[in-house]
Amino acid sequence: GLVRDSQGRKMSKSLGNGIDPLEVIDKYGADALRMTLITGNAPGNDMRFYWERVEASRNFANKVWNASRFIMMNMEKAPVHEVSLDDLTMADKWILSKVNTLAKDVTENLDKFELGIGLQKVYDFIWEEFCDWYIEMVKPRLWNDEDRTKAAAIWTLKTVLINSLKLLHPYMPFITEEIFCTIQNEEESIMISKWPEYSEDRAFPAEEKAIETIKEAVRGIRNIRTEMNVAPSRKASVYVVSENDEIRRIFEEGKLFFASLAYANEIMIQAD
């Protein structure tokens, strides 16, 4: 495929509409340029070059950087030690299960040279599942020193971040290497570290289903609040009504983070 400018003209020296990669790197970084050229790029397709897309790639790099800083900050407060399966909460198992499947999918994409598809999956996972959902879910645990699941939360954050960085590394080598070497000292470089592999032990379909149920409820509550113009600072009472024992159990177990995600000051779970 060819790279075209934003007007759709083929970039060429004679037309003088080329873009100097060094200029892009200078402004947005090499990782952002690499990511832009790979996103949405299918074999044989022409591709248009937009500065806005490079900016979006740089914003993603910032998102990864800020999430990593947040995780490191919490690792400093409480050391990370190995945890057993029993220590993990529903949310921990959900995100571990998601990154486990991601490793399998992205590896398949890379094997078939579907680079753009693989990158889109890593991007969606890091931005949405990991940053927008999981990190928000664990904040109440991290901020409460009495919480007995704090160690599991920090271990899960570190584990998922490291696996995400490894999957992102072929696309954004510089930022991933920098964070990887700062956050751990077991492997000397991300370039020669072990590639994440799918493992049956890290597949938790029940927890995935449970968290999706809670996410759906949170989205519903947020939509209603937006429609009614309720300020995020205004907390509300939330009633979860279901005759289904399993659904009541899910909300009981996820009560803590469900309340913070749904801007609730109290959650009532009942059958009728």
C-alpha positions in Angstrom: 0.0 0.0 0.0 1.0 3.6 -0.4 0.9 6.4 2.1 -1.2 9.3 0.9 -1.5 12.8 2.3 -4.7 14.0 4.0 -6.1 15.1 0.6 -5.6 11.6 -0.7 -2.7 12.5 -3.0 0.1 10.0 -3.3 3.0 11.3 -1.2 6.0 11.9 -3.4 9.2 13.9 -3.6 8.2 15.5 -6.9 4.8 16.7 -5.6 6.6 18.0 -2.5 3.8 16.7 -0.3 5.9 14.2 1.6 6.1 14.2 5.3 9.5 14.0 7.0 9.3 11.2 9.5 12.0 12.9 11.6 9.8 16.0 11.9 6.9 13.8 13.2 9.2 12.0 15.6 10.5 15.4 16.9 7.0 16.5 17.6 5.2 13.4 18.7 7.8 10.6 19.3 8.8 7.6 17.3 6.3 5.3 19.1 3.4 7.5 18.1 4.6 7.6 14.4 5.0 3.8 14.4 1.6 3.3 15.9 -0.1 5.7 13.4 1.4 3.8 10.5 0.2 0.5 11.7 -3.3 1.4 12.9 -5.9 0.7 10.4 -3.3 -0.5 7.9 -4.4 -3.6 6.1 -2.1 -5.2 3.5 -2.6 -3.7 0.0 -4.6 -0.7 1.3 -3.5 2.8 0.7 -3.5 4.9 3.8 -3.9 8.5 4.5 -1.7 10.5 6.8 -3.4 12.8 9.2 -1.6 14.7 12.0 -4.7 14.1 14.2 -4.0 10.4 14.0 -0.4 10.9 15.2 -1.8 13.0 18.0 -4.2 10.3 19.0 -1.3 7.8 19.1 0.6 10.2 21.3 -2.4 10.5 23.6 -2.4 6.7 23.9 1.3 6.7 24.8 0.5 9.3 27.5 -2.4 7.1 28.8 0.0 4.1 29.1 2.6 6.2 30.8 0.2 7.7 33.4 -1.4 4.3 34.2 2.1 2.9 34.8 3.1 5.8 37.0 -0.1 5.2 39.0 0.7 1.5 39.4 4.3 2.2 40.4 3.2 4.7 43.0 1.0 2.1 44.6 3.8 -0.5 44.4 6.1 1.8 46.4 3.5 2.0 49.2 3.0 -1.7 49.4 5.5 -4.3 48.2 4.3 -6.7 45.6 4.4 -10.3 46.7 3.1 -13.5 45.1 -0.6 -14.2 45.6 -2.6 -17.4 45.4 -5.8 -17.9 43.4 -7.8 -17.6 46.6 -6.5 -14.1 47.3 -7.9 -12.8 44.0 -11.2 -11.1 43.8 -13.8 -11.3 41.0 -12.4 -8.2 39.3 -8.8 -9.5 39.5 -9.8 -12.7 37.8 -11.8 -10.9 35.2 -8.8 -8.7 34.0 -6.3 -11.6 34.2 -8.7 -13.7 32.1 -9.0 -10.8 29.6 -5.3 -10.3 29.2 -4.8 -14.1 28.9 -7.2 -14.2 25.9 -5.6 -11.1 24.5 -2.2 -12.8 24.4 -3.7 -15.7 22.4 -5.5 -13.4 19.9 -2.6 -11.0 19.3 -0.2 -13.8 18.8 -2.5 -15.3 16.2 -2.8 -11.9 14.5 1.0 -11.4 14.4 1.6 -14.9 13.1 -0.7 -14.0 10.2 0.9 -10.6 9.7 -2.4 -8.9 10.7 -0.4 -6.2 12.4 -3.1 -3.5 12.4 -5.8 -5.9 13.9 -3.4 -7.0 16.6 -2.6 -3.5 17.6 -6.3 -2.5 17.7 -6.9 -5.3 20.2 -4.0 -4.2 22.4 -5.1 -0.6 22.2 -8.8 -1.4 23.1 -7.7 -3.6 26.0 -5.3 -1.2 27.6 -7.4 1.9 27.1 -10.9 0.6 28.0 -10.7 -2.7 30.0 -7.5 -2.0 31.9 -7.4 1.8 32.4 -11.1 2.9 32.2 -12.6 -0.2 34.1 -10.1 -2.2 36.1 -8.0 0.6 37.5 -11.1 2.5 38.5 -12.5 -0.7 40.1 -9.4 -1.3 42.3 -9.0 2.3 43.5 -11.3 1.8 46.6 -9.1 -1.2 47.6 -5.8 0.7 47.1 -7.0 3.7 49.2 -8.1 1.6 52.1 -5.2 0.4 54.3 -7.5 -2.0 56.1 -8.5 -3.8 52.8 -7.2 -7.3 53.0 -7.3 -7.7 49.2 -4.9 -4.7 48.6 -1.9 -7.0 47.9 -3.9 -9.0 45.3 -4.9 -5.8 43.6 -1.3 -4.5 43.4 0.0 -7.9 42.2 -2.8 -8.0 39.5 -2.1 -4.4 38.3 1.6 -5.2 37.9 1.1 -8.6 36.2 -1.5 -7.2 33.7 0.6 -4.1 33.0 3.7 -6.2 32.3 1.8 -8.5 30.0 0.2 -5.6 28.2 3.5 -3.9 27.7 5.0 -7.0 26.2 2.1 -7.3 23.7 2.4 -3.6 22.9 6.2 -3.7 22.6 6.5 -4.6 18.8 4.4 -1.5 18.1 5.8 1.0 20.6 9.3 -0.3 21.5 10.6 2.8 23.4 8.0 3.6 25.9 7.4 -0.1 26.7 11.1 -0.7 27.3 11.4 2.3 29.6 8.4 1.4 31.8 9.3 -2.3 31.8 12.8 -1.8 33.0 11.6 0.6 35.7 8.8 -1.5 37.0 10.6 -4.9 37.5 14.1 -6.3 37.9 13.6 -9.9 37.0 14.2 -9.6 33.3 16.8 -7.2 31.9 15.0 -6.0 28.8 11.5 -6.3 27.3 13.2 -7.2 24.0 14.4 -10.5 25.3 11.7 -11.1 27.9 9.3 -14.0 27.6 6.3 -13.4 25.3 2.9 -13.9 27.1 1.3 -17.2 26.4 -2.3 -18.3 26.8 -2.8 -20.5 29.9 -5.9 -22.5 30.9 -5.2 -21.6 34.5 -5.8 -17.9 33.8 -9.2 -18.4 32.1 -12.1 -17.3 34.3 -15.3 -17.4 32.2 -17.6 -17.1 35.2 -15.8 -14.0 36.5 -15.8 -12.5 33.0 -19.6 -12.9 32.8 -20.1 -11.5 36.3 -18.1 -8.3 35.6 -19.8 -7.8 32.3 -23.1 -7.9 34.2 -21.9 -5.2 36.6 -20.5 -3.1 33.7 -23.8 -3.2 32.0 -25.5 -1.9 35.2 -22.9 0.9 35.6 -23.4 2.0 32.0 -27.2 2.0 32.5 -26.9 4.2 35.6 -24.4 6.6 34.0 -26.7 7.0 31.0 -29.7 7.8 33.2 -27.7 10.3 35.2 -26.4 12.0 32.0 -30.0 12.2 30.6 -31.2 13.8 33.9 -28.1 16.1 34.2 -27.1 14.8 37.6 -23.6 16.0 38.6 -21.1 13.2 39.3 -20.6 14.7 42.8 -24.2 13.9 43.7 -24.4 10.4 45.0 -27.6 8.4 44.9 -29.1 5.3 46.4 -29.0 2.3 44.1 -31.4 -0.6 44.4 -30.4 -3.9 42.7 -33.5 -6.0 42.4 -33.3 -9.5 41.0 -35.0 -12.8 41.8 -31.9 -14.5 40.4 -29.6 -15.6 43.4 -26.6 -15.6 41.1 -27.1 -11.9 40.1 -27.6 -10.8 43.7 -24.4 -12.7 44.7 -22.4 -10.9 41.9 -23.5 -7.5 43.1 -22.9 -8.4 46.7 -19.4 -9.4 45.9 -18.7 -6.4 43.7 -20.5 -3.9 46.0 -17.5 -1.8 46.8 -16.4 -0.9 43.3 -19.9 -1.0 41.9 -20.8 1.8 44.3 -17.8 4.0 43.3 -18.4 3.4 39.5 -22.1 4.1 39.8 -21.7 7.2 42.0 -23.7 5.6 44.7 -23.6 6.3 48.4 -25.5 3.1 49.3 -26.4 -0.1 47.5 -29.5 -2.2 48.4 -29.6 -5.7 47.0 -32.9 -7.4 47.2 -35.1 -10.1 45.5 -38.3 -8.2 45.1 
